[in-house]
Amino acid sequence: MMEESKKEAEVAATDIYNVEAAEILANEALHLPISEAAPIYEQLLSTFPTAAKFWKQYVEAYMATNNDDATKQIFSRCLLNCLQITLWQCYIRFIRKVNEKKGAEGLEETRKAFDFMLSYVGTDIASGPVWMDYISFLKSTAATTSQEESHRMTSMRKIYQKAIVTPTHHVDVLWKDYETFENSVSRTLAKGLLSEYQPKFNSAKAVYRERKKYVDEIDWNMLAVPPTGSYKEEQQCMVWKRFLAFEKANPQRIDAASSNRRIIFTYEQCLMYLYHYPDIWYDYATWHAKSGSVDSAVKVFQRALKALPGNCTVFSALYCCFVLNATIFAPKI
C-alpha cells in the first residue's frame, strides 16, 4: 500500500493533471491521520482548486478531529469557488455544530448561515434538501411570545415560497409540504395563497423537467484539466454550453435579476469543471459586459488570467481590448 501510494505521488508530481493518480492519492489520504493527509490534499488542490470532492474530504478530516479553526480556514478558501451542494451541506452541518449550545445567538448565526448558503447554491437543481433543512430548522426553533411565533411563521412562509418556484428535484415534495403548512396556519388564508402560487409552482415544475435533461448529461465527478481534445471533454463542453444557453433563454420567465443570478450560478458551476477553457471564461466575461456589469466582467477576466497562465499572452490581449472598449464606450457624465 505504501509503495503504491509513493508511486502515485511520484506520478502526480511529474504529471500533475493525471486524474487517475489524483483519485488514488485522494483515496489514500482518507485513511491517513490529518497530519499526514494535509500535505496530500494541499498538493491535490493546488492542481485542482475547484475539485469540491477533494475540498470536502479535506475539511471533513479536520471536522473529525474537532479542529474548528482549521475547518473554518478551509471553508473560507473553497466555498465561493465550489458551488456544489454536498460541500455546502458539510458547511451548514459545521455551523450548526459550533452554534448548538449558544442559545439565541447561536440560532441567529445558524439562520444567517442558511441564508448565506441559499444565496449561493439555492438555485441548484439539487438544492431541495437544503431548502427542506432550513424549513426544519425554523420549525424547531422555540417561540416564547406570540410576536416571535408570528415572525417564525412569516420566515417559514418566505422560505417555502422561494423554494416552490425553484426548479429542483424536490419541488413536488416542497409544494405538498407548503400546502400542509398553509392549511395548518389558516385554511381561509391558504386558499388565496395557494391559488396565487400554484401557477408559479407549475412553471417551476415544467422548467425542472427540461433543466433535468441538461443536468443528467453532466459528469459531476470530472476533474478540471487543460483540454486535450478528447471526445469526452468535447462532449462535456458542449453539454455545458447547451445548459448555459437554456438558462440564458429564461424559460421560467422570471425577473431579470433572478434570471441573471441563475446564469451566474451556472457559469460558476461550469468553471468548476471547465476551469482551463479560455472560451468559457471569455464568454462569461462578455456576458457580464452585455448585461451592463463591466466591473463584474473585469473581475472575471482577472480571475481568468490567474486560471490560465499558459494562455496568458492571448488572454491579456483580449482583456486589454475589452478594457479599452469599455473605456471608449462608457457613458460620459
One Martini backbone bead per residue (centre of mass of N, CA, C, O) as a GRO file, in nm:
protein
  333
    1MET     BB    1   0.059   0.062  -0.022
    2MET     BB    2   0.302   0.256   0.013
    3GLU     BB    3   0.418   0.211  -0.271
    4GLU     BB    4   0.169   0.304  -0.429
    5SER     BB    5   0.155   0.587  -0.308
    6LYS     BB    6   0.439   0.677  -0.399
    7LYS     BB    7   0.392   0.637  -0.701
    8GLU     BB    8   0.152   0.836  -0.730
    9ALA     BB    9   0.308   1.084  -0.629
   10GLU     BB   10   0.513   1.081  -0.861
   11VAL     BB   11   0.309   1.110  -1.089
   12ALA     BB   12   0.175   1.374  -0.985
   13ALA     BB   13   0.444   1.540  -1.002
   14THR     BB   14   0.495   1.494  -1.323
   15ASP     BB   15   0.162   1.458  -1.369
   16ILE     BB   16  -0.063   1.671  -1.248
   17TYR     BB   17  -0.318   1.574  -1.456
   18ASN     BB   18  -0.347   1.291  -1.327
   19VAL     BB   19  -0.641   1.158  -1.241
   20GLU     BB   20  -0.587   0.876  -1.131
   21ALA     BB   21  -0.366   0.958  -0.926
   22ALA     BB   22  -0.544   1.159  -0.768
   23GLU     BB   23  -0.761   0.958  -0.672
   24ILE     BB   24  -0.568   0.772  -0.516
   25LEU     BB   25  -0.459   0.983  -0.321
   26ALA     BB   26  -0.731   1.060  -0.196
   27ASN     BB   27  -0.791   0.776  -0.087
   28GLU     BB   28  -0.542   0.756   0.094
   29ALA     BB   29  -0.604   1.008   0.277
   30LEU     BB   30  -0.853   0.884   0.426
   31HIS     BB   31  -0.636   0.677   0.595
   32LEU     BB   32  -0.509   0.928   0.729
   33PRO     BB   33  -0.378   1.136   0.918
   34ILE     BB   34  -0.398   1.474   0.899
   35SER     BB   35  -0.088   1.530   0.907
   36GLU     BB   36  -0.054   1.349   0.635
   37ALA     BB   37  -0.295   1.449   0.449
   38ALA     BB   38  -0.263   1.758   0.405
   39PRO     BB   39  -0.031   1.762   0.186
   40ILE     BB   40  -0.200   1.611  -0.023
   41TYR     BB   41  -0.433   1.811  -0.050
   42GLU     BB   42  -0.261   2.054  -0.128
   43GLN     BB   43  -0.154   1.930  -0.388
   44LEU     BB   44  -0.427   1.875  -0.526
   45LEU     BB   45  -0.546   2.179  -0.495
   46SER     BB   46  -0.327   2.321  -0.668
   47THR     BB   47  -0.445   2.167  -0.930
   48PHE     BB   48  -0.762   2.134  -0.800
   49PRO     BB   49  -0.939   2.408  -0.692
   50THR     BB   50  -1.248   2.286  -0.794
   51ALA     BB   51  -1.252   2.022  -0.608
   52ALA     BB   52  -1.499   1.947  -0.401
   53LYS     BB   53  -1.428   1.655  -0.306
   54PHE     BB   54  -1.150   1.734  -0.182
   55TRP     BB   55  -1.246   1.951   0.011
   56LYS     BB   56  -1.438   1.772   0.171
   57GLN     BB   57  -1.233   1.573   0.276
   58TYR     BB   58  -1.052   1.778   0.417
   59VAL     BB   59  -1.263   1.909   0.612
   60GLU     BB   60  -1.360   1.640   0.745
   61ALA     BB   61  -1.090   1.572   0.879
   62TYR     BB   62  -1.104   1.817   1.075
   63MET     BB   63  -1.384   1.766   1.197
   64ALA     BB   64  -1.304   1.487   1.328
   65THR     BB   65  -1.093   1.663   1.528
   66ASN     BB   66  -1.218   1.944   1.617
   67ASN     BB   67  -1.089   2.169   1.414
   68ASP     BB   68  -1.225   2.470   1.378
   69ASP     BB   69  -1.012   2.659   1.256
   70ALA     BB   70  -0.933   2.484   1.011
   71THR     BB   71  -1.216   2.460   0.898
   72LYS     BB   72  -1.268   2.760   0.843
   73GLN     BB   73  -1.028   2.802   0.654
   74ILE     BB   74  -1.121   2.607   0.431
   75PHE     BB   75  -1.393   2.731   0.370
   76SER     BB   76  -1.274   3.013   0.287
   77ARG     BB   77  -1.128   2.879   0.024
   78CYS     BB   78  -1.392   2.714  -0.127
   79LEU     BB   79  -1.697   2.793  -0.142
   80LEU     BB   80  -1.703   3.024  -0.378
   81ASN     BB   81  -1.562   2.802  -0.593
   82CYS     BB   82  -1.778   2.565  -0.478
   83LEU     BB   83  -2.096   2.503  -0.612
   84GLN     BB   84  -2.168   2.246  -0.400
   85ILE     BB   85  -2.389   2.089  -0.208
   86THR     BB   86  -2.222   1.889  -0.026
   87LEU     BB   87  -2.027   2.104   0.078
   88TRP     BB   88  -2.246   2.297   0.201
   89GLN     BB   89  -2.365   2.086   0.394
   90CYS     BB   90  -2.108   2.067   0.558
   91TYR     BB   91  -2.111   2.360   0.653
   92ILE     BB   92  -2.388   2.355   0.806
   93ARG     BB   93  -2.308   2.138   1.007
   94PHE     BB   94  -2.085   2.302   1.139
   95ILE     BB   95  -2.251   2.549   1.228
   96ARG     BB   96  -2.448   2.391   1.408
   97LYS     BB   97  -2.238   2.274   1.602
   98VAL     BB   98  -2.101   2.553   1.704
   99ASN     BB   99  -2.418   2.668   1.786
  100GLU     BB  100  -2.593   2.470   1.977
  101LYS     BB  101  -2.485   2.623   2.273
  102LYS     BB  102  -2.575   2.955   2.210
  103GLY     BB  103  -2.859   2.996   2.165
  104ALA     BB  104  -2.984   3.271   2.019
  105GLU     BB  105  -2.716   3.337   1.880
  106GLY     BB  106  -2.683   3.061   1.735
  107LEU     BB  107  -2.947   3.073   1.572
  108GLU     BB  108  -2.876   3.330   1.412
  109GLU     BB  109  -2.618   3.219   1.278
  110THR     BB  110  -2.761   2.985   1.134
  111ARG     BB  111  -2.957   3.152   0.970
  112LYS     BB  112  -2.740   3.310   0.815
  113ALA     BB  113  -2.611   3.058   0.686
  114PHE     BB  114  -2.853   2.974   0.521
  115ASP     BB  115  -2.878   3.233   0.356
  116PHE     BB  116  -2.596   3.222   0.239
  117MET     BB  117  -2.623   2.950   0.096
  118LEU     BB  118  -2.879   3.018  -0.081
  119SER     BB  119  -2.742   3.259  -0.236
  120TYR     BB  120  -2.551   3.039  -0.392
  121VAL     BB  121  -2.728   2.730  -0.405
  122GLY     BB  122  -3.052   2.762  -0.438
  123THR     BB  123  -3.059   2.697  -0.771
  124ASP     BB  124  -3.005   2.420  -0.750
  125ILE     BB  125  -3.137   2.116  -0.844
  126ALA     BB  126  -3.014   1.992  -0.548
  127SER     BB  127  -3.145   2.201  -0.313
  128GLY     BB  128  -3.391   2.085  -0.163
  129PRO     BB  129  -3.266   1.984   0.116
  130VAL     BB  130  -3.186   2.271   0.205
  131TRP     BB  131  -3.465   2.392   0.226
  132MET     BB  132  -3.572   2.174   0.423
  133ASP     BB  133  -3.366   2.227   0.652
  134TYR     BB  134  -3.448   2.517   0.706
  135ILE     BB  135  -3.741   2.461   0.781
  136SER     BB  136  -3.676   2.267   1.015
  137PHE     BB  137  -3.522   2.472   1.179
  138LEU     BB  138  -3.758   2.674   1.217
  139LYS     BB  139  -3.948   2.470   1.355
  140SER     BB  140  -3.741   2.414   1.608
  141THR     BB  141  -3.788   2.692   1.702
  142ALA     BB  142  -3.857   2.863   1.979
  143ALA     BB  143  -4.155   3.030   2.093
  144THR     BB  144  -4.247   3.268   2.359
  145THR     BB  145  -4.410   3.453   2.164
  146SER     BB  146  -4.635   3.576   1.942
  147GLN     BB  147  -4.428   3.740   1.784
  148GLU     BB  148  -4.225   3.511   1.733
  149GLU     BB  149  -4.427   3.323   1.590
  150SER     BB  150  -4.494   3.514   1.357
  151HIS     BB  151  -4.203   3.536   1.252
  152ARG     BB  152  -4.160   3.234   1.198
  153MET     BB  153  -4.393   3.195   0.991
  154THR     BB  154  -4.294   3.407   0.790
  155SER     BB  155  -4.022   3.276   0.730
  156MET     BB  156  -4.133   3.007   0.625
  157ARG     BB  157  -4.301   3.123   0.394
  158LYS     BB  158  -4.066   3.251   0.235
  159ILE     BB  159  -3.911   2.989   0.186
  160TYR     BB  160  -4.128   2.830   0.045
  161GLN     BB  161  -4.178   3.045  -0.190
  162LYS     BB  162  -3.892   2.999  -0.306
  163ALA     BB  163  -3.880   2.687  -0.339
  164ILE     BB  164  -4.146   2.646  -0.535
  165VAL     BB  165  -3.982   2.830  -0.776
  166THR     BB  166  -3.761   2.603  -0.784
  167PRO     BB  167  -3.591   2.385  -1.003
  168THR     BB  168  -3.619   2.083  -0.840
  169HIS     BB  169  -3.627   1.757  -0.730
  170HIS     BB  170  -3.827   1.876  -0.469
  171VAL     BB  171  -4.080   2.046  -0.561
  172ASP     BB  172  -4.318   1.859  -0.490
  173VAL     BB  173  -4.264   1.824  -0.188
  174LEU     BB  174  -4.268   2.127  -0.118
  175TRP     BB  175  -4.559   2.181  -0.204
  176LYS     BB  176  -4.698   1.986  -0.005
  177ASP     BB  177  -4.579   2.120   0.247
  178TYR     BB  178  -4.701   2.398   0.195
  179GLU     BB  179  -4.994   2.322   0.206
  180THR     BB  180  -4.987   2.218   0.496
  181PHE     BB  181  -4.891   2.474   0.626
  182GLU     BB  182  -5.121   2.671   0.544
  183ASN     BB  183  -5.357   2.494   0.659
  184SER     BB  184  -5.245   2.511   0.959
  185VAL     BB  185  -5.289   2.820   0.986
  186SER     BB  186  -5.508   2.892   0.729
  187ARG     BB  187  -5.758   2.815   0.519
  188THR     BB  188  -5.830   3.090   0.410
  189LEU     BB  189  -5.545   3.189   0.337
  190ALA     BB  190  -5.456   2.942   0.169
  191LYS     BB  191  -5.635   2.971  -0.078
  192GLY     BB  192  -5.500   3.230  -0.190
  193LEU     BB  193  -5.198   3.145  -0.190
  194LEU     BB  194  -5.222   2.882  -0.361
  195SER     BB  195  -5.347   3.018  -0.613
  196GLU     BB  196  -5.101   3.207  -0.660
  197TYR     BB  197  -4.863   2.965  -0.661
  198GLN     BB  198  -4.942   2.742  -0.861
  199PRO     BB  199  -4.832   2.860  -1.135
  200LYS     BB  200  -4.537   2.887  -1.035
  201PHE     BB  201  -4.497   2.589  -0.976
  202ASN     BB  202  -4.564   2.480  -1.258
  203SER     BB  203  -4.331   2.625  -1.395
  204ALA     BB  204  -4.101   2.496  -1.231
  205LYS     BB  205  -4.169   2.203  -1.309
  206ALA     BB  206  -4.131   2.234  -1.615
  207VAL     BB  207  -3.835   2.335  -1.601
  208TYR     BB  208  -3.719   2.095  -1.454
  209ARG     BB  209  -3.753   1.885  -1.679
  210GLU     BB  210  -3.557   2.035  -1.872
  211ARG     BB  211  -3.311   2.071  -1.688
  212LYS     BB  212  -3.253   1.766  -1.634
  213LYS     BB  213  -3.148   1.694  -1.917
  214TYR     BB  214  -2.881   1.850  -1.882
  215VAL     BB  215  -2.776   1.749  -1.604
  216ASP     BB  216  -2.760   1.437  -1.683
  217GLU     BB  217  -2.498   1.497  -1.883
  218ILE     BB  218  -2.325   1.556  -1.643
  219ASP     BB  219  -1.998   1.529  -1.505
  220TRP     BB  220  -1.954   1.556  -1.155
  221ASN     BB  221  -1.651   1.399  -1.138
  222MET     BB  222  -1.493   1.590  -1.290
  223LEU     BB  223  -1.183   1.712  -1.363
  224ALA     BB  224  -0.985   1.992  -1.401
  225VAL     BB  225  -0.844   2.013  -1.726
  226PRO     BB  226  -0.668   2.055  -1.980
  227PRO     BB  227  -0.729   2.043  -2.298
  228THR     BB  228  -0.706   1.747  -2.537
  229GLY     BB  229  -0.961   1.659  -2.737
  230SER     BB  230  -1.147   1.474  -2.626
  231TYR     BB  231  -1.454   1.349  -2.644
  232LYS     BB  232  -1.549   1.399  -2.352
  233GLU     BB  233  -1.470   1.695  -2.334
  234GLU     BB  234  -1.637   1.797  -2.573
  235GLN     BB  235  -1.907   1.696  -2.467
  236GLN     BB  236  -1.907   1.861  -2.199
  237CYS     BB  237  -1.885   2.139  -2.327
  238MET     BB  238  -2.154   2.123  -2.485
  239VAL     BB  239  -2.340   2.078  -2.245
  240TRP     BB  240  -2.279   2.347  -2.102
  241LYS     BB  241  -2.362   2.532  -2.337
  242ARG     BB  242  -2.657   2.437  -2.344
  243PHE     BB  243  -2.724   2.511  -2.052
  244LEU     BB  244  -2.663   2.812  -2.076
  245ALA     BB  245  -2.870   2.871  -2.299
  246PHE     BB  246  -3.114   2.789  -2.133
  247GLU     BB  247  -3.081   3.001  -1.902
  248LYS     BB  248  -3.073   3.256  -2.092
  249ALA     BB  249  -3.380   3.211  -2.192
  250ASN     BB  250  -3.576   3.211  -1.957
  251PRO     BB  251  -3.818   2.981  -1.925
  252GLN     BB  252  -3.970   3.106  -1.654
  253ARG     BB  253  -4.000   3.418  -1.658
  254ILE     BB  254  -3.822   3.577  -1.480
  255ASP     BB  255  -3.662   3.803  -1.344
  256ALA     BB  256  -3.366   3.943  -1.425
  257ALA     BB  257  -3.213   3.904  -1.156
  258SER     BB  258  -3.277   3.600  -1.123
  259SER     BB  259  -3.167   3.507  -1.393
  260ASN     BB  260  -2.875   3.607  -1.350
  261ARG     BB  261  -2.817   3.426  -1.106
  262ARG     BB  262  -2.841   3.160  -1.264
  263ILE     BB  263  -2.621   3.215  -1.472
  264ILE     BB  264  -2.389   3.257  -1.277
  265PHE     BB  265  -2.409   2.983  -1.143
  266THR     BB  266  -2.356   2.817  -1.404
  267TYR     BB  267  -2.079   2.930  -1.466
  268GLU     BB  268  -1.944   2.854  -1.197
  269GLN     BB  269  -1.990   2.553  -1.229
  270CYS     BB  270  -1.851   2.515  -1.500
  271LEU     BB  271  -1.560   2.612  -1.390
  272MET     BB  272  -1.510   2.355  -1.218
  273TYR     BB  273  -1.459   2.186  -1.507
  274LEU     BB  274  -1.373   2.446  -1.719
  275TYR     BB  275  -1.112   2.610  -1.608
  276HIS     BB  276  -0.919   2.573  -1.894
  277TYR     BB  277  -1.134   2.749  -2.072
  278PRO     BB  278  -1.122   3.038  -2.244
  279ASP     BB  279  -1.413   3.057  -2.371
  280ILE     BB  280  -1.568   3.058  -2.103
  281TRP     BB  281  -1.446   3.309  -1.976
  282TYR     BB  282  -1.513   3.502  -2.210
  283ASP     BB  283  -1.818   3.457  -2.210
  284TYR     BB  284  -1.866   3.549  -1.920
  285ALA     BB  285  -1.755   3.837  -1.942
  286THR     BB  286  -1.934   3.933  -2.186
  287TRP     BB  287  -2.202   3.886  -2.049
  288HIS     BB  288  -2.167   4.097  -1.831
  289ALA     BB  289  -2.132   4.337  -2.022
  290LYS     BB  290  -2.411   4.301  -2.171
  291SER     BB  291  -2.560   4.331  -1.877
  292GLY     BB  292  -2.395   4.600  -1.747
  293SER     BB  293  -2.121   4.458  -1.599
  294VAL     BB  294  -1.804   4.556  -1.608
  295ASP     BB  295  -1.683   4.486  -1.334
  296SER     BB  296  -1.746   4.181  -1.353
  297ALA     BB  297  -1.586   4.132  -1.611
  298VAL     BB  298  -1.309   4.210  -1.499
  299LYS     BB  299  -1.301   3.992  -1.276
  300VAL     BB  300  -1.308   3.752  -1.470
  301PHE     BB  301  -1.051   3.817  -1.622
  302GLN     BB  302  -0.865   3.806  -1.373
  303ARG     BB  303  -0.922   3.511  -1.306
  304ALA     BB  304  -0.830   3.395  -1.580
  305LEU     BB  305  -0.529   3.475  -1.561
  306LYS     BB  306  -0.480   3.274  -1.322
  307ALA     BB  307  -0.601   3.007  -1.463
  308LEU     BB  308  -0.428   3.089  -1.757
  309PRO     BB  309  -0.101   3.090  -1.794
  310GLY     BB  310  -0.075   2.958  -2.090
  311ASN     BB  311  -0.286   3.213  -2.198
  312CYS     BB  312  -0.188   3.502  -2.118
  313THR     BB  313  -0.129   3.664  -2.376
  314VAL     BB  314  -0.404   3.642  -2.514
  315PHE     BB  315  -0.581   3.728  -2.270
  316SER     BB  316  -0.452   4.003  -2.223
  317ALA     BB  317  -0.535   4.121  -2.497
  318LEU     BB  318  -0.840   4.089  -2.454
  319TYR     BB  319  -0.854   4.257  -2.198
  320CYS     BB  320  -0.745   4.524  -2.314
  321CYS     BB  321  -0.968   4.555  -2.527
  322PHE     BB  322  -1.200   4.562  -2.331
  323VAL     BB  323  -1.113   4.809  -2.161
  324LEU     BB  324  -1.097   5.005  -2.396
  325ASN     BB  325  -1.394   4.981  -2.487
  326ALA     BB  326  -1.520   5.053  -2.213
  327THR     BB  327  -1.399   5.341  -2.212
  328ILE     BB  328  -1.504   5.454  -2.484
  329PHE     BB  329  -1.826   5.352  -2.426
  330ALA     BB  330  -1.865   5.511  -2.194
  331PRO     BB  331  -2.056   5.709  -2.029
  332LYS     BB  332  -2.094   6.044  -2.016
  333ILE     BB  333  -2.088   6.299  -1.741
   0.00000   0.00000   0.00000
